[in-house]
Amino acid sequence: MKVLVLANYENSRQQSMQRFAGLIREGLEAAGHEVRLVRPPVVLGRLRRGETGLAKWIGYIDRYILFPPLLRWQKRWADVVHIVADAVYIPHLHGKPYVLTCHDMLAIRAALGEIAAFPTGWTGRIYQRWILRNLRKAQVVACVSQQTGEELQRLAGLAGDRVAVVPNALNYPYSPMKNDEAMARLKALRLDGTMPFLLHVGGNQWYKNRPGVLRIFAELVKRPGFEPHRLVMAGKPWPAELRQLAQELGLQSRALELVEVANEDLRALYSTAEALLFPSLQEGFGWPIVEAQSCGCPVITTNRAPMTEVGGDGAIYIDPEEAPSAADSIVTALAERERWRVAGFQNAVRFSRAAMVAGYVQCYRAARQLVPNATEKAEAVS
């Protein structure tokens, strides 16, 4: 099968989506399919790079005015098009089978006023409604979790036979790192490998609940046996509000910031942490859960979907908004740390690249049945 993978605009700096597109390409090629990866070229975006202000609007010209003619030409080669994230390209794929991956519905829900903690400006509301209108026309949408699929069906009104659930696979080969190598990497990160620590991985989006991470940890270190623990927060730089909260909680010397950590360094952190503390309020999937489990790191996460879907029987679940009770649950659970380490390993094997690719191939076949003459046209072009 010839698959055109439509990836994200590079200036959007959505690293996880770029990794996802690469993962799809590698998996399909390994399974014997022909793949071409195309993305909006950075043309005017070379004048000003970024994700906000004028740079964002310049990027929109590259993405939605300059790129569509190229996409309409590129699609002629393919048996099926896989849209990694951007539903607004759907009108340019008329007459061609396509599958769209839906990673989450958070921005659309916020634009519709469903998430009070995440207000959306008027331009954002217009943009998200544009996306939603196109989602309603989609042939086949593959959602990364059951929770995302349910939200998609509720908001877009798609029939059940147009929606599939295809969980993500790891986008990097995370596995336990040998202790000597891990300790050397921790030292290079200026971490004391002899001090026990909990790890958080994530950005500053409201749903990542980084303030909640600090509050839960502040309660945890009050418990007997947890006094020497540290907290390592890997991801985006801390905003001023998070620094202020750490100071108010007396965690200045206990909570450590690591910015833009490389994959192998993150693997070292997962392999040596007491646990991953991942109390997100909402997610589309929650990649760090599986990453940590694959490295033998016990996972503490939120007691709601999709975290419960992804963590399965291999994670410790807490209420992310009740720090004292969350700390009590962590103390109890980590008394059986080895049990959770093994359970996590067993759960993580569900998220293999082969399983993900097989799920998408099924979606491609379903889309091709909806446009039965497209294959003959593609063969004529090639």
C-alpha positions as CSV (number, residue, x, y, z in Angstrom):
1,M,0.0,0.0,0.0
2,K,1.2,3.5,-0.8
3,V,0.7,5.8,2.2
4,L,1.2,9.6,2.1
5,V,1.9,10.7,5.7
6,L,0.9,14.3,6.2
7,A,3.1,15.7,9.1
8,N,3.0,18.9,11.1
9,Y,4.6,22.2,10.1
10,E,8.1,22.3,11.5
11,N,7.8,25.8,12.9
12,S,5.0,24.7,15.2
13,R,7.7,23.0,17.3
14,Q,5.4,20.2,18.3
15,Q,8.1,17.7,18.9
16,S,5.8,14.9,19.9
17,M,3.8,15.2,16.7
18,Q,7.0,15.1,14.6
19,R,8.1,12.0,16.4
20,F,4.7,10.5,15.9
21,A,4.9,11.1,12.1
22,G,8.4,9.5,12.1
23,L,7.1,6.5,14.1
24,I,4.3,6.0,11.6
25,R,6.6,6.1,8.7
26,E,9.2,3.7,10.2
27,G,6.5,1.3,11.3
28,L,4.7,1.2,7.9
29,E,8.0,0.8,6.0
30,A,9.0,-2.1,8.3
31,A,5.7,-3.7,7.5
32,G,6.4,-3.5,3.8
33,H,4.4,-0.4,2.7
34,E,5.6,2.4,0.6
35,V,5.6,5.7,2.4
36,R,6.1,9.4,1.5
37,L,6.2,11.9,4.3
38,V,5.1,15.5,3.4
39,R,4.7,18.5,5.5
40,P,4.0,22.2,4.9
41,P,7.3,23.7,3.8
42,V,8.7,26.6,5.8
43,V,8.6,29.5,3.2
44,L,7.5,32.7,4.8
45,G,8.1,31.2,8.2
46,R,11.8,31.7,7.6
47,L,11.3,35.4,8.1
48,R,10.0,34.9,11.6
49,R,10.0,31.7,13.6
50,G,7.8,31.0,16.6
51,E,4.4,30.0,17.8
52,T,2.9,33.3,18.8
53,G,2.1,36.8,17.5
54,L,3.1,37.6,13.9
55,A,5.1,34.4,13.5
56,K,2.0,32.3,14.1
57,W,0.0,34.2,11.4
58,I,2.9,34.0,8.9
59,G,3.0,30.2,9.6
60,Y,-0.7,30.1,8.8
61,I,0.1,31.4,5.3
62,D,2.6,28.7,4.8
63,R,0.3,26.0,6.1
64,Y,-3.1,26.9,4.7
65,I,-2.5,29.0,1.6
66,L,0.9,27.9,0.1
67,F,0.8,24.2,1.0
68,P,-2.6,23.0,-0.2
69,P,-1.8,23.1,-3.9
70,L,1.3,20.9,-3.2
71,L,-0.8,18.5,-1.1
72,R,-3.4,18.2,-3.9
73,W,-0.5,17.2,-6.2
74,Q,1.1,14.8,-3.7
75,K,-2.1,12.9,-2.9
76,R,-2.3,11.6,-6.5
77,W,0.5,9.2,-5.8
78,A,-1.0,7.6,-2.7
79,D,-3.5,4.8,-2.1
80,V,-4.4,6.5,1.2
81,V,-3.4,9.7,3.0
82,H,-2.7,9.6,6.8
83,I,-3.2,13.1,8.4
84,V,-1.1,13.1,11.5
85,A,-3.0,15.9,13.2
86,D,-4.5,18.8,11.1
87,A,-8.1,18.3,10.1
88,V,-8.3,21.5,8.1
89,Y,-6.6,19.7,5.2
90,I,-9.6,17.4,4.7
91,P,-11.3,19.4,2.0
92,H,-8.1,19.1,-0.1
93,L,-8.3,15.3,-0.1
94,H,-11.6,15.0,-2.0
95,G,-11.7,11.7,-3.9
96,K,-8.8,10.2,-2.0
97,P,-9.1,7.8,1.0
98,Y,-7.7,9.3,4.2
99,V,-7.3,8.6,7.9
100,L,-6.9,11.3,10.5
101,T,-5.3,10.7,13.9
102,C,-7.1,12.6,16.7
103,H,-4.7,13.0,19.6
104,D,-7.1,14.8,21.9
105,M,-10.1,17.1,21.9
106,L,-8.9,19.5,24.6
107,A,-8.5,22.6,22.5
108,I,-11.9,22.1,20.8
109,R,-13.6,21.6,24.2
110,A,-11.9,24.7,25.5
111,A,-13.1,26.7,22.5
112,L,-16.6,25.5,23.1
113,G,-16.4,26.7,26.7
114,E,-16.3,23.3,28.3
115,I,-13.0,23.9,30.2
116,A,-13.3,27.0,32.4
117,A,-9.6,26.7,33.4
118,F,-8.5,27.2,29.8
119,P,-10.2,30.2,28.2
120,T,-9.8,30.6,24.5
121,G,-9.5,33.9,22.6
122,W,-11.8,34.8,19.8
123,T,-9.4,33.8,17.0
124,G,-8.7,30.5,18.8
125,R,-12.4,29.9,19.0
126,I,-12.8,30.5,15.2
127,Y,-9.8,28.2,14.5
128,Q,-11.1,25.3,16.6
129,R,-14.5,25.6,15.1
130,W,-13.0,25.3,11.7
131,I,-11.2,22.1,12.8
132,L,-14.4,20.8,14.3
133,R,-16.4,21.4,11.0
134,N,-13.8,19.4,9.1
135,L,-13.8,16.6,11.7
136,R,-17.5,16.2,11.1
137,K,-16.8,15.4,7.4
138,A,-14.0,12.9,8.2
139,Q,-13.9,9.5,6.5
140,V,-12.1,7.6,9.2
141,V,-10.6,9.0,12.5
142,A,-8.2,7.0,14.6
143,C,-8.2,8.2,18.2
144,V,-5.3,7.5,20.5
145,S,-7.5,6.5,23.4
146,Q,-11.1,5.4,24.1
147,Q,-11.7,8.6,26.1
148,T,-10.6,10.7,23.1
149,G,-12.9,8.7,20.8
150,E,-15.9,9.2,23.0
151,E,-15.3,13.0,23.1
152,L,-14.9,13.0,19.3
153,Q,-18.2,11.2,18.8
154,R,-20.0,13.5,21.2
155,L,-18.7,16.7,19.7
156,A,-18.4,15.9,16.0
157,G,-21.3,13.5,15.8
158,L,-19.4,10.9,13.8
159,A,-20.9,7.5,13.4
160,G,-19.2,4.7,15.3
161,D,-18.0,2.9,12.2
162,R,-16.0,6.1,11.3
163,V,-14.1,6.1,14.6
164,A,-11.4,3.7,15.7
165,V,-9.2,3.5,18.7
166,V,-5.5,3.0,17.9
167,P,-3.3,3.5,21.0
168,N,0.1,5.1,20.6
169,A,3.3,3.1,20.6
170,L,6.5,4.3,22.2
171,N,8.1,7.0,20.0
172,Y,11.6,6.1,21.4
173,P,12.9,2.6,22.4
174,Y,12.7,3.2,26.2
175,S,14.1,0.4,28.3
176,P,15.9,0.0,31.6
177,M,19.4,1.5,31.5
178,K,22.3,-0.1,33.3
179,N,23.0,1.5,36.6
180,D,26.6,2.6,35.9
181,E,25.5,4.4,32.7
182,A,22.4,5.9,34.3
183,M,24.5,7.3,37.2
184,A,27.0,8.8,34.8
185,R,24.1,10.6,33.0
186,L,22.6,11.8,36.3
187,K,26.0,13.2,37.3
188,A,26.2,15.1,33.9
189,L,22.7,16.5,34.7
190,R,24.1,17.7,38.1
191,L,21.9,15.3,40.0
192,D,23.1,13.4,43.1
193,G,22.4,9.7,42.2
194,T,22.5,8.7,45.9
195,M,19.4,10.8,46.7
196,P,16.0,9.2,46.0
197,F,13.8,11.2,43.8
198,L,10.4,11.3,42.1
199,L,10.2,12.3,38.5
200,H,7.6,14.4,36.6
201,V,7.7,14.8,32.8
202,G,5.6,17.4,31.0
203,G,5.1,20.9,29.8
204,N,3.4,23.9,31.3
205,Q,-0.1,23.3,29.8
206,W,-2.8,23.7,32.4
207,Y,-3.8,20.1,32.2
208,K,-0.3,18.8,33.1
209,N,-1.0,20.1,36.6
210,R,2.5,21.1,37.5
211,P,1.3,23.1,40.5
212,G,-0.4,19.9,41.6
213,V,2.8,18.0,41.3
214,L,4.5,20.4,43.7
215,R,1.6,20.3,46.2
216,I,1.5,16.5,46.2
217,F,5.2,16.3,46.7
218,A,5.2,18.8,49.5
219,E,2.7,16.6,51.3
220,L,4.7,13.4,50.5
221,V,8.0,14.7,52.1
222,K,6.1,15.2,55.4
223,R,5.6,11.4,55.6
224,P,8.1,9.2,57.5
225,G,10.7,7.7,55.2
226,F,10.2,10.4,52.4
227,E,12.1,13.2,54.1
228,P,15.2,12.8,51.9
229,H,13.4,12.6,48.6
230,R,13.8,15.1,45.8
231,L,11.5,16.0,42.9
232,V,12.9,16.3,39.4
233,M,10.6,18.0,36.9
234,A,11.8,17.5,33.3
235,G,10.3,19.4,30.4
236,K,9.7,23.1,29.6
237,P,11.2,25.9,31.7
238,W,9.3,26.8,34.8
239,P,7.1,29.9,34.6
240,A,7.3,32.5,37.3
241,E,4.1,31.2,39.0
242,L,5.6,27.8,39.5
243,R,8.8,29.1,41.0
244,Q,6.7,31.2,43.4
245,L,4.7,28.2,44.4
246,A,7.8,26.1,45.0
247,Q,9.1,28.9,47.3
248,E,5.8,29.1,49.2
249,L,5.9,25.3,49.7
250,G,9.5,25.4,50.9
251,L,10.7,23.2,48.0
252,Q,13.4,25.5,46.5
253,S,16.1,23.0,47.3
254,R,14.1,19.9,46.8
255,A,12.3,20.5,43.4
256,L,14.8,20.5,40.5
257,E,14.2,21.8,37.0
258,L,15.6,20.1,33.9
259,V,14.8,21.7,30.6
260,E,14.5,19.9,27.2
261,V,16.0,16.6,28.4
262,A,17.5,14.3,25.7
263,N,15.9,10.9,25.2
264,E,18.8,8.9,26.7
265,D,19.0,11.2,29.7
266,L,15.2,10.8,30.2
267,R,15.7,7.1,30.0
268,A,18.3,7.3,32.7
269,L,15.9,9.3,34.9
270,Y,13.1,6.8,34.4
271,S,15.5,4.0,35.2
272,T,16.6,5.5,38.5
273,A,13.5,7.3,39.8
274,E,11.5,6.0,42.7
275,A,8.4,6.6,40.6
276,L,6.9,8.8,37.9
277,L,4.5,11.3,39.4
278,F,2.1,12.2,36.6
279,P,-1.1,13.7,38.1
280,S,-2.5,15.2,34.9
281,L,-6.0,16.7,35.0
282,Q,-6.7,15.6,31.4
283,E,-4.7,14.0,28.6
284,G,-5.3,12.7,25.1
285,F,-3.1,9.7,25.8
286,G,-0.2,10.2,28.3
287,W,3.0,9.0,26.7
288,P,5.2,9.3,29.9
289,I,3.1,6.6,31.5
290,V,4.2,4.0,29.0
291,E,7.8,5.4,28.8
292,A,8.3,5.1,32.5
293,Q,6.8,1.6,32.7
294,S,9.0,0.4,29.9
295,C,12.0,1.5,32.0
296,G,10.8,-0.3,35.1
297,C,9.7,2.9,36.8
298,P,6.5,2.7,38.9
299,V,3.9,5.1,37.7
300,I,1.7,7.3,39.9
301,T,-1.0,8.9,37.9
302,T,-4.6,10.2,37.9
303,N,-7.6,8.1,38.6
304,R,-9.5,9.1,35.5
305,A,-9.4,8.3,31.8
306,P,-7.4,8.1,29.7
307,M,-4.7,7.7,32.3
308,T,-6.5,4.6,33.6
309,E,-6.7,3.2,30.1
310,V,-3.0,3.7,29.4
311,G,-1.7,2.7,32.9
312,G,-4.0,-0.4,33.1
313,D,-3.2,-2.7,36.0
314,G,0.3,-1.4,36.1
315,A,-0.1,2.0,37.7
316,I,-0.9,3.6,41.1
317,Y,-4.0,5.9,40.8
318,I,-4.6,9.0,42.9
319,D,-6.9,12.0,43.0
320,P,-4.7,14.8,41.5
321,E,-6.6,17.6,43.3
322,E,-6.4,16.1,46.8
323,A,-2.7,16.4,47.8
324,P,-2.9,14.9,51.3
325,S,-4.9,11.8,50.2
326,A,-2.7,11.4,47.2
327,A,0.4,11.4,49.4
328,D,-1.1,8.8,51.7
329,S,-1.8,6.6,48.6
330,I,1.7,7.0,47.3
331,V,3.2,6.0,50.7
332,T,1.1,2.8,50.8
333,A,1.7,1.8,47.2
334,L,5.4,2.4,47.1
335,A,5.8,0.0,50.0
336,E,5.4,-2.6,47.2
337,R,7.5,-0.8,44.7
338,E,8.8,-4.1,43.1
339,R,5.2,-5.2,42.5
340,W,4.4,-2.0,40.6
341,R,7.6,-2.2,38.6
342,V,6.8,-5.6,37.3
343,A,3.1,-4.7,36.7
344,G,4.2,-1.7,34.7
345,F,6.5,-3.8,32.5
346,Q,3.6,-6.2,31.8
347,N,1.3,-3.4,30.9
348,A,3.7,-1.5,28.6
349,V,4.0,-4.5,26.2
350,R,0.5,-3.6,25.0
351,F,1.8,-0.5,23.2
352,S,4.0,-2.1,20.6
353,R,4.8,-0.5,17.2
354,A,3.5,-3.6,15.4
355,A,0.1,-3.3,17.2
356,M,-0.2,0.3,16.3
357,V,0.7,-0.2,12.7
358,A,-1.8,-3.1,12.4
359,G,-4.5,-0.8,13.8
360,Y,-3.7,1.9,11.2
361,V,-3.6,-0.5,8.3
362,Q,-7.2,-1.6,9.3
363,C,-8.2,2.0,9.2
364,Y,-6.6,2.5,5.8
365,R,-8.6,-0.4,4.5
366,A,-11.8,1.0,5.9
367,A,-11.1,4.4,4.3
368,R,-10.4,2.7,0.9
369,Q,-13.7,1.0,1.0
370,L,-15.3,4.4,1.2
371,V,-13.6,5.6,-2.0
372,P,-13.5,2.4,-4.1
373,N,-12.0,3.9,-7.3
374,A,-9.2,5.8,-5.7
375,T,-6.7,3.0,-6.0
376,E,-7.0,2.7,-9.8
377,K,-6.5,6.5,-10.1
378,A,-3.3,6.3,-7.9
379,E,-1.9,3.5,-10.0
380,A,-2.5,5.5,-13.2
381,V,-0.6,8.5,-11.8
382,S,2.4,6.4,-10.5
